[in-house]
Amino acid sequence: MRKFALVGLAVAAVILGLACGRESAPQEKTPSAADPASLRAATVFSGEIAFQSDLDGNPEIYVLSSDRLRQLTDASWNSEFPKWSPDGRRIAFSANPGGTYQIFVMNADGSGVRQVTRGENDAIEQAWFPDGKRLAFTEQRRSGLGRSYTLRSIDLQTGRLEQLVPEFSGSSALPEFSPTAPLLAFTGKKVLGWDAFVYDFASKAVTQVTRGGKACRPHFSPDGRRLAFVSSQADGKGDIWVMNPDGSGQARLTELPETFDYYPSWSGDGRTIVFASGTKHYPHQGQWSLFLADVATKKIKPLFRSGSRDVFPDWRWSPGS
């Protein structure tokens, strides 16, 4: 892992039928389209946003603040889907130096990279448990009939693996935890199409909170009172929506019929959502950029545009920074 340095699924459309996926194979590096040191956020914001970009030719992990851009990984393989730990000191991400995707953890400055999973199947799209001691992830299994997806967890100290949500009969992926309650939001499929579900660890109950097979990526707000999610029901491409954790009060936040709007992540005060938007279907083509959406007013502001695919933002909040 010496090529990881501080300088700074495909789950293709088939994983969730909605561009809820990721790229699947390493890419050769090409000359950088822009010098990361020359790029800045277009809007002042608090905290830092980790995200994935192929700015230097293949997917790498970057961290954006109001005054600078840092590149945390630099390798010939793909490094994707960064997620801040609850204390903000570490970042978990997916990478495929050995061919299959596995979960890695590094310090917030890009140092101390450590491989967490070592299975024969892809381990992707991870999320931290609120205590920071375990990670949930999506295990992707490939067969002659296609792909299957199962949520699993791993203890970072012991390496113990467990299946999450064994009560759910179907494919399960893309975990996100409530920071205030024993709840897990995830994307699931029972027959056709993907929807958002919420699992209660206390009661062992699974609740389907969207219908129609056109939704994915539920993400809890910091106070646990709302979920942001992606739905293609309005324009056939994908928009950011918000709802209550029981599925009530669904409201469309982005109304941009010409773009695909995906990967929502909340600010720490719950007033703003960062998301990625592009005019062509990710992950295979087109430029994607980061935007901010005001939850109350629905006002959209540009945040960052590198001219490449800037996706999977995750916001670490620090008020007053």
N, C-alpha and C positions, 0 to 999 in steps of 0.2 A: 504493500500500500504506500510505498515511498513516493509514488507520483502524485498523491494528494498533497496539495500545498496551499498555504495561505497566501494569496494575492487577491486578496480580497476577502393499459396493461398491456410491445403494442399489445397493452390490452387495447387494441385498436378500437374502432367504433363498435366492434362486436362485443367487447366486455360488458358494456352497459347499453349498447345500442344507441349511444348518445354522445360519443366522444368523451366519455367519462374515463378513458383509458390512458395509456402511456405507450411509449415506444418500446420495441422488443429486442433490438439488437444493437451492438456497438457500431458507431459510425467513425469513419476516418475524419480526422480534423482537417479543416480548411482554414485559409487565412481569415483572421478576425475581421468582421465587418466594421468594427469600431473599437477603439481603445477603451476598456472599461473605466479607466481612470478619468476619461473625459466625459463620462455620462453622469447625469444628475437627475434627481427626482424633479418632476414638473410641478409638484405641489408640496408645500410644507406639511409634515405630519409628525406625530409623536411615535417614538419607538423605532423598531426595525422590522423590515419585512424580508424574510428569506423566500427565495423563489428559484425556479429552474429556468435556465436559458441556454440555447445553443449559440450564443453570441460568438464563441470561439470555434464553432464548427460541430460540436456535439454537446449533448446536455451536460451542464455543470451546475453547481450550487452557488448562488450569489446571495449577498445580503445588502439590502438597500436601506439607507437612512436619508434624512432630508439633505445632508450635505455631502454624501459620498456613496460610492458603490464598491463593495468588496467581493472578490472572487475567492471562494473557499476551497474548491476542488479544481484540479487540473490534470486530467488523465485521458488516455486513449479510449476508455470505455465510457458508458453512460452513468452519470450520477443524477438522481432524480428525486422528486417529491420530498422536499425538506420539511421537517416538522420540529418546532421548538419544544424542548422539554418544559414542564410546568414551571420550573424555576428559572428558565431562560439561559441556563448555563451550557446546554448541549443541544445538538441538532441530530435527529435521526433522519436517515435517507436511504433510498434504494440504489443499488449499483450492481453492475454485472461484469466485474473483472474476470470471473471464471466462466462466463457464458450465461448461466442462470442468474436471475436477480436475487440478491440477498439483502438483508437489512444491516446497515452500519450505523454507528453512533460516533460523533466527533464533538469536540469542544466548540463553543460558540465562535472561536477565532479560526477554526479549521484544523487545529492541532489534535493529536491524540485519537486518530481514527481507529476504530475497533469494529471488527466484523461480529455481528450478533447471531445471525442464523446461518446454518450450513446444510440445509436440506437439498434434496435432489430436485425439488420443485421450486418455481419462482416464489419468492417472498416479497411482497410489494405493498404499497399504499398503507403505511403504518400509522399508528397513533399512540400517544403516550397515555398510560393510565394516570389518573390524577395524582397518585402518590409518586410518580416518576420512577418506580421500581420495575415496572413491566411495560412491554410494548404489545399492542394488538397489531395484527397485520393480516393481509389477504394472501392465502396460499393459492396459487394458480397451478392447477394440474392440467397437463396436455395429454390428449389421447387421440386415437384415430377418429373419434366421434366429435372432437372439438376440445373445449376447455371447461373446466369446472372450478368453482371458487368457494373457499371455506375460510371463515374467520378463525384465527388462532391467536394465542398469546404466548409470550416468552418472558420468563423471569430473567432480568439482566444479570443477576448475581449467580444463580444456579443453572441457568440455561433450560430450566424445565418448560416443556411445551404443553399446552392444553388447548382443547377446542373451545371456542367461544360460541355461545348461543346454540347449544346442541338441540334445543327445543324447536329450532327453525328448520323446517323441511324444504330445502331449496338451496339455491346458490346465494351466498352472502359475501359482501365485500365492502371496502371503504369505511372502516370504523371511525367513529368520532364520539368522545366521551363528554357527558355533562360535567362541568366543573363543580356543580353544587348538589347533585343528586346521583344515586346509583343507577344511572341510565346510560345506555349505549345506543347511539343512532348509527344506522348502517343502511347500505343499499342492498336490496334483495330481489330475487326473482323466483317465483314458484312455478309458473308455466311460461307465459310469454311476457316480455317487457320487464323493465326494472322499476321499482318503487322504493320509497323511503319507509323505513321501519324503526321502531324504538323498542329496545329490550330493557326490562326492569330487572336488575339483578336480585332485588329483594323478593319479588313475587314470581320471578321466572316467566313473566308474561311478555309476549311479543305483540306489539300493536302496529298495524299497517297504517301509516299516516298520510299516504298519498294513494291515489287510484288512477288506473288508466295505463300503467306501464310506460310512463314518459317522464320519470323523475329520478334523481340520483343526488348523491353527495350532501346529505343533511349535515349541518354544522351548528352546534349549540352556541348561543350567545354567551358572553362571560357570566351573566347572572342566571343562566340556565332557563330563562323564561321564553326564549324563542329559538327557532331553527331557521337558518338560511338553507336554501336548497336550490337545485337546478331543475328546471322543468322546460320541456319543449312543447307543451300543450298549446301555448299561445301562438307561436310563430313557426313551429316545426324545426327550429334550430337549437334553441336553448336560451333561457333567461334566468336571472337570479330572482328568487321568490323568498318570502319569509312566511312563517306560520308559528302557531303555538306547538309545543311538544306533543299534544294529543291530536294534531292534524287540523285543528280549527283555525279560523282567522287567516286563511291563505291569501296573500296579496303579492302581486307582481311588482318587483322593484325596478328592474331594467326593462325598458320598452324600446329595444333597438332591433327592428325586424331584419336589418341587413347583416347583423353579426351573430356569432355564437358567443354567448356569455356564460362562463364556467368558473369553478374553483373558488367559491366564496370563503372569506375568512374575516372575522370580526375584529374591530378595534376594541381596546380594553374597556372603553366606556359604553360600548354597545350602540353607538350612534352612527358608525360608519362601517361599510363592508368593502374590502378590497377584492377585486375579481379580475380575471383575465378575459380578454375579448379579441376575437379575430374574425375575419371575413371568409376564411376557408376552414374546412373541417380539420381540427387538430386530431392526431399528431402528425399527419403526413405532409401537410403543405401549408403555405401561407404564413404571414406574420401575425404574431399575437402580442398584445401589449397589456399593461396593467392599468386599472382604473379604480377610482374610489366612488362609492355610491352613498349618499346621505340617506339614511333609512327613513327619516321623517319627511323629507322634501322630495326624495327621488332624484335629486340633482346629481349629475355625473361629472366627475372631474378626471382629466388624464393624470396619471401618476408617473408612468415610466414606459418608454418606448426605445428599444435598442435597434429595431429593424430586423430582429430575429424572432424566435418563438419564446416569449416570456410568459411562463405559466406556473401553476401550482403555488401561488403566494400563501405564506403563513405569517401572521402578524404577531410580533412580540411587543407588548405594550409597556411603555414607561412614561407616565404622565409628566409633562413639563420638560421632556427632553428636547 
